Amino acid sequence: MSRSRRRFLQNALGIGGILPFMDAAAFPGTNTFKANEIPHRPQPLKILILGGTGFLGPQQIAYALERGHAITTFNRGKTVPTTQKDVFNHVEQLLGDRENNLESLKNRKWDAIIDNSGNKVKWVIDTAQLLKDSADFYLYTSSTGVYYPYLGSDIKENTKAVLTLPPGLKEPQLSEYSYGVMKINSELEVQKAFGEKRSIIVRPTYMMGPGDRTERFIYWPVRLSRGGDVMVPGKATDPVQYIDVRDVANWMIRLIEEKKAGTYNAVGPSSPTTMHPFVYGAHAAFSSPANFIAVNDYNFLKAEKIMEVIPWIMPVDENKGSALINNQLAMANGLALTPLADSVRDMFDWWNSDDVKQERRDKLVSGTDALMAREKEILAKWKSRKK
Ligand SMILES: NC(=O)c1ccc[n+]([C@@H]2O[C@H](COP(=O)([O-])OP(=O)(O)OC[C@H]3O[C@@H](n4cnc5c(N)ncnc54)[C@H](OP(=O)(O)O)[C@@H]3O)[C@@H](O)[C@H]2O)c1
């Protein structure tokens, strides 16, 4: 969400009405739209979000409320949101557990369901079967992980996915395969219960942005803000892909509004890019002078145990095509992307806000095995090796 949007939402929340029943368009001049987002008054919808309080959920809720929709969430009440906290005063929260308690979901009606927390096939079977007559659409948050192993060079939505775990797997392949197999089978269960015409499957790549619960992408905003000699792993031609969580969240709401059933990769940037332009683009968020040092020898990186610094993933073996996912269908169906430097700046501001604990910040920079703490030594080795 842009700053002006966030401000709009805060102002709107301060007005005191129950926002889900207010229409954002009732406040002309206070809202802003991205270039390819057509301002219009969407029909107010009732949306159930399975989950809602982690990373993606708060952004979906903020955008949906802004567009006049009413939101119900279903979760255990354990996860505490670290972004968009104000919006939760305007949400109906149902408590339960996907493992064994779906009681609060019974005998209710919604226009659409968003399933963010479907991380076991059985959970998805249970909710999709239970709710197939309770809503028109079921949007399942899947992942580009369904394409693992990433062997193609232009991975489209109809690329065949592995449906069963190959025998004899060891880590790290085991976790990767398990996640992909779980996601693709969950997708199929949604389509089985709701039918393809009432199913929306969204497969995001690595999401980044305010509220990220992983320490993956945040490496770059923090590191680039500091400037100096910056290690850039990988070859200049290594492809990278990523997406702002807010772009995924907002687009999901619009897909529901527009009843766009189908399966979509949610991947940015809009056209293919590589690691070096990514680093330059992200650094544009800061004014710190930086000297980029390309550490472009995979063997050296492997010896240093640097196989990925998201969005960079060493493009070898099963990961060869992990950043070669095709986003044309998504772009043609309304996916709008935030400029990289804006995402990086917003993420940096969030990281340095009260919403993130100092301990977490310290760990990223100086924790045991923190890449940032090892960087100087790695660069020294790299320079002496080249001589
Ligand atoms: N992060 C990425 O880069 C990425 C990329 C591709 C796909 N994805 C997918 O994106 C999805 C979105 O994840 P998110 O965490 O951001 O979603 P979210 O909806 O913001 O948060 C996850 C929610 O799941 C709830 N939950 C967890 N266990 C539960 C249970 N047993 N019963 C009921 N609710 C439960 C949590 O609340 P409680 O803990 O309070 O129950 C929380 O509200 C995931 O399916 C993930 O696989 C993520």
The ligand as an SDF file (V2000), in Angstrom:
LIG
                    3D

 48 52  0  0  0  0  0  0  0  0999 V2000
    6.1180  -15.8230    1.9340 N   0  0  0  0  0  0  0  0  0  0  0  0
    6.3120  -16.1150    0.6760 C   0  0  0  0  0  0  0  0  0  0  0  0
    7.2610  -15.6470    0.0560 O   0  0  0  0  0  0  0  0  0  0  0  0
    5.3370  -17.0270   -0.0400 C   0  0  0  0  0  0  0  0  0  0  0  0
    5.5430  -17.2900   -1.3920 C   0  0  0  0  0  0  0  0  0  0  0  0
    4.6130  -18.0840   -2.0630 C   0  0  0  0  0  0  0  0  0  0  0  0
    3.5080  -18.5910   -1.3950 C   0  0  0  0  0  0  0  0  0  0  0  0
    3.3420  -18.3170   -0.0680 N   0  0  0  0  0  0  0  0  0  0  0  0
    2.1400  -18.8270    0.5740 C   0  0  0  0  0  0  0  0  0  0  0  0
    1.4440  -17.7020    1.0260 O   0  0  0  0  0  0  0  0  0  0  0  0
    0.4940  -18.1140    1.9980 C   0  0  0  0  0  0  0  0  0  0  0  0
    0.2620  -16.9290    2.8510 C   0  0  0  0  0  0  0  0  0  0  0  0
    0.9320  -16.9690    4.0760 O   0  0  0  0  0  0  0  0  0  0  0  0
    0.8040  -15.8480    5.1790 P   0  0  0  0  0  0  0  0  0  0  0  0
    1.4200  -16.4420    6.4030 O   0  0  0  0  0  0  0  0  0  0  0  0
    1.3420  -14.5850    4.7140 O   0  0  0  0  0  0  0  0  0  0  0  0
   -0.7980  -15.7500    5.3580 O   0  0  0  0  0  0  0  0  0  0  0  0
   -1.6370  -15.0040    6.4630 P   0  0  0  0  0  0  0  0  0  0  0  0
   -3.0660  -15.3290    6.2070 O   0  0  0  0  0  0  0  0  0  0  0  0
   -1.2750  -13.5820    6.5930 O   0  0  0  0  0  0  0  0  0  0  0  0
   -1.1740  -15.7170    7.8380 O   0  0  0  0  0  0  0  0  0  0  0  0
   -1.2280  -17.1110    8.0730 C   0  0  0  0  0  0  0  0  0  0  0  0
   -2.4040  -17.4050    8.9740 C   0  0  0  0  0  0  0  0  0  0  0  0
   -2.6240  -18.7770    9.1880 O   0  0  0  0  0  0  0  0  0  0  0  0
   -3.2010  -18.9320   10.4920 C   0  0  0  0  0  0  0  0  0  0  0  0
   -3.0350  -20.3260   10.8980 N   0  0  0  0  0  0  0  0  0  0  0  0
   -1.8580  -20.9970   11.0550 C   0  0  0  0  0  0  0  0  0  0  0  0
   -2.1210  -22.2490   11.4830 N   0  0  0  0  0  0  0  0  0  0  0  0
   -3.4690  -22.3630   11.5830 C   0  0  0  0  0  0  0  0  0  0  0  0
   -4.3400  -23.4200   11.9700 C   0  0  0  0  0  0  0  0  0  0  0  0
   -3.8770  -24.6280   12.3630 N   0  0  0  0  0  0  0  0  0  0  0  0
   -5.6730  -23.2040   11.9580 N   0  0  0  0  0  0  0  0  0  0  0  0
   -6.1720  -22.0000   11.5820 C   0  0  0  0  0  0  0  0  0  0  0  0
   -5.3930  -20.9640   11.2000 N   0  0  0  0  0  0  0  0  0  0  0  0
   -4.0590  -21.1470   11.2050 C   0  0  0  0  0  0  0  0  0  0  0  0
   -2.4150  -17.9230   11.3050 C   0  0  0  0  0  0  0  0  0  0  0  0
   -3.0770  -17.5050   12.4730 O   0  0  0  0  0  0  0  0  0  0  0  0
   -2.9180  -18.3020   13.8810 P   0  0  0  0  0  0  0  0  0  0  0  0
   -1.4670  -18.6260   14.0350 O   0  0  0  0  0  0  0  0  0  0  0  0
   -3.4170  -17.3160   14.8770 O   0  0  0  0  0  0  0  0  0  0  0  0
   -3.7880  -19.5070   13.7470 O   0  0  0  0  0  0  0  0  0  0  0  0
   -2.3240  -16.7500   10.3300 C   0  0  0  0  0  0  0  0  0  0  0  0
   -3.4550  -15.9170   10.4330 O   0  0  0  0  0  0  0  0  0  0  0  0
    0.9700  -19.4410    2.5210 C   0  0  0  0  0  0  0  0  0  0  0  0
    0.0790  -20.4430    2.0890 O   0  0  0  0  0  0  0  0  0  0  0  0
    2.3260  -19.6670    1.8270 C   0  0  0  0  0  0  0  0  0  0  0  0
    2.5490  -21.0120    1.4840 O   0  0  0  0  0  0  0  0  0  0  0  0
    4.2220  -17.5560    0.6140 C   0  0  0  0  0  0  0  0  0  0  0  0
  1  2  1  0
  2  3  2  0
  2  4  1  0
  4  5  1  0
  4 48  2  0
  5  6  2  0
  6  7  1  0
  7  8  2  0
  8  9  1  0
  8 48  1  0
  9 10  1  0
  9 46  1  0
 10 11  1  0
 11 12  1  0
 11 44  1  0
 12 13  1  0
 13 14  1  0
 14 15  2  0
 14 16  1  0
 14 17  1  0
 17 18  1  0
 18 19  2  0
 18 20  1  0
 18 21  1  0
 21 22  1  0
 22 23  1  0
 23 24  1  0
 23 42  1  0
 24 25  1  0
 25 26  1  0
 25 36  1  0
 26 27  1  0
 26 35  1  0
 27 28  2  0
 28 29  1  0
 29 30  1  0
 29 35  2  0
 30 31  1  0
 30 32  2  0
 32 33  1  0
 33 34  2  0
 34 35  1  0
 36 37  1  0
 36 42  1  0
 37 38  1  0
 38 39  2  0
 38 40  1  0
 38 41  1  0
 42 43  1  0
 44 45  1  0
 44 46  1  0
 46 47  1  0
M  CHG  2   8   1  16  -1
M  END
$$$$
